[in-house]
Amino acid sequence: MTELLFNDDAYLKSCEAQVSGINERGGIVLDRTVFYATSGGQPGDNGKLVLADGREVIIATTVKGDAPGEIVHVPAPEQELPQPGESITAVIDWERRLKLMKMHTACHLVTVACPYPITGASVGEETSRVDFDIPQPPTKEELTAVLNEMIAAGHPVTTKWISEAELDANPGLVKSKNVRPPRGTGRVRLVLIGEDGALDSQPCGGTHVASTSEIGKLVVTKIENKGRENRRIRFAFS
């Protein structure tokens, strides 16, 4: 398994690591990483791996591997790959990651402002969306006002781990209608907004800012009808 350093500190921009292997598609597996792999609507990180001799391997994206807990760093075309056992420094594109952290945290706030079953989500650098099973959502103006009020309040955003048994005992923590948190490790990571999760608490493996105030102002740009009771809420930095 790859040690996922962003689980405990999403603000790490780089780390020292060792190449565990190269898969059959040329993907690079490290023993530890700060790169987030595509999952839960959040795209994988890009950046670079710096080798001991100063050479750089550009990483185009990051995905989950075939083995449980394995993270694969996908190099851009025509990169000279490192060798298994080599020591490297993994460096993410921090500016892009920070935008995604803000947007992913904002997605959580949208689920607070619109407390209905989630049917889909997509996190982007400038715009994002969350889909809900709801016949009639609030207006764009109402949602924008509620979101910016929560952002301005500066609620702390923290994480904690609970057992799978604790999650089973509290099924209301899962807001998604169709997707359940991955199981098999014995524990689940919760993202809490507000003191002790007073505002929101839900399973999530993504990266988030430490305070809602870091998000900045948002605007709900569009609410789309995607089915009889499925509504897509789009929002962006304002």
N, C-alpha and C positions, 0 to 999 in steps of 0.2 A: 504494500500500500504506500502511496505517496503521502507524506506528512503535509497537511494543508494548513500552512501558517496563517492564511487570511481568516481562518475560522476564529482565531483568538485575537488577531490584530489586523483589521482591514486596511490600516494606514501604512503597513509595511510596503515600501517601494521596491525593495530588493532583498536578496538573501544569498548566502553561500550554499551550494548544493553539489551533489555528485550525480553523474549520469548513471542511471541504473540500467538503461538499455535503449536500443533503437528498435522499434517495431517493424513489421514487414512493409509498412507503407512509408517508412522514413520518419515516423513520429518519435520525438525524444521524450523519454521517461526519466524523471529525476527522483531522488530519494525524498526531497522536500521542495516545496514551491510556494511562491507568492502569487502565482498565476491562477486566476479563477477559471474553471472550465464551464463551457456553455451548459446552462441548466436553469430550470425554473423561470424561463423567459428572459434571463440575463445572458447576454453574449459573452463568450470567453475573452480573456485578456489577450492583448498582443504586447510586443516588446522585444527584448533581445536577451541572448545568453552570451556573456563575455567569458571567453576562454582564458586560461592562465597566460598564454602568450599575447593576449590583447586582441585576438581575432574575435569577431562578433558574428553570431548566428541570429538572423532576424526571425522572430516568431510571429507568424501571421494570425494565428488564433490558438485557442486551447480547448480541448475536448476531453470527455471522459473516455478511458480506455476500455478494453474488453474485460479486463479483470476488475473485480470489485475494489473500489478505492484507488484505482490507477488513473493518473492524469497524464494526458499526452500533449506535449507542446509541438504544434504543427509548424515546421519551418516554411518560410517563403521559398518560392522556386529557386533552384540553382544555388543553394546554400551548402557550404562544406560542413558536414555534420561532425559533431564531437564523437569521441570514442567512449564506449562503456568504461566506467571507472574514472573518467576525467573529472576534475574539479572545475566548477564554473560559478559565475555570479549571474543569477537570474534577475532581470530588471524589467519591470512592467512599464507600459506607457501610462504614467501616473495621471496626466491631465485627462485622458479618456476614462480611466478607471474612476476618478473622482466624480465625473459627470454621471457615470452609471450608478455609483453609490448613492448619489443624491436622488436620482430618478427611482432607484429600487426602493429607497426609503419612502419616497413620495407615493409609490404604488401601495405601500402598506397604509398610508394615510387615506388614500382613496377608498380602501376597504373599510376604514372606520367611518368615513363620511357617507358611505353607501353600504350598509351592513347586510348584504345579501350574498348568496352562494356565488363564488367565483367560477367562471367557465373558461377563462383564458387570460393571458397577460403577455405583454412584450415590453421589455425595458430597452430604451434607446438613449443615445447620448443627448439629444435635444428634445425629443418627443417620446411619449410612452402611451400605453393603453392598458386598461383592465376591462374585461368583459364580465357581466353579471347576469344571473338568472333573475330578472326583475321586470315586471310589466311596465312600470312607469318610474324612471329615476327622477331625482330632483333636477332642476334646471341647471344649465351651465353656470349661470350667475350665482345660484345658491351654492353649488359645489365649490366654485372658485373661492367664495367668501369663507366657507368652512375650512377648506384646505389651508388657506393663507393664515387663518386664525391659529390653527394647530402648529403651523410652521413657525410663526412669530412667537409662540409661547415657549419655544426652546425646550421641548420635552427631551429628556435623555433617551438615547437608544442603546440598549445593552443586549447581551446574549446570555443564555444559560442552557445547560444540558439537562434533560430529563430522561428517564428510562422509557422504553417502549410500553411498559406496563402502565406508567403514569399517563402516557398519551392515550392509551386505550381507556383509561378511567376518566379522561376528559376529552371526549370526542369533539366537543364544541370548539376546541383550539384549531381544528382543521377547517379552514374557510373554503377551500376548493371543493367544487361539486364533484369533479371527476378524477382528480389526481390526489393520491395519498403520499405522505412523506416516505422516502425510501427506508426499508427496514432491513434488519439482519445484523446490525452492529450492536444492538442492545440499547442504543441511546439515540435521542433526537435533539437537535439544536433548535431552541426557541429564540425568536427575536422579540424583545420587549420594548415598547414605547411608553414612556411615562415611568414614574417611580414604581418599581416592582411590576411593570407591565399594566399599570392602571388604565392607560389609553388603549393599548393593543398588545396582544400576545399570540403569536402563531408560529408554527414550524416553518423554518426557512434556512436554506444553506447559502444564501446570497451574501453580498457585501453591502454594508450600510454605513451612513455617517453616524457620528456619535451624538448628534443633537439635531432635532428637526430644524433649528434655526440655520443650519448650514445649507439647507436645500435652496433657499432663496425663493422669491415669489414665483408662483405658478399661475397658469390660466387654463381652464378647461376649454378646449377649442372646438370640440364636436362630440355629440352624443348620437350614435348610429343605431338603427334598428337592424339587428342581425338574426331575427327570428321572432316567433310569437311572444316569447318572454325573455329574449336575450338582447341586452343592450351593451354597446361598446362605448366606453368613456375614454376619449383622447385628451391628453393634456401636455403642456409644454412649459418650458421656462418663459417667464414674461419679461 
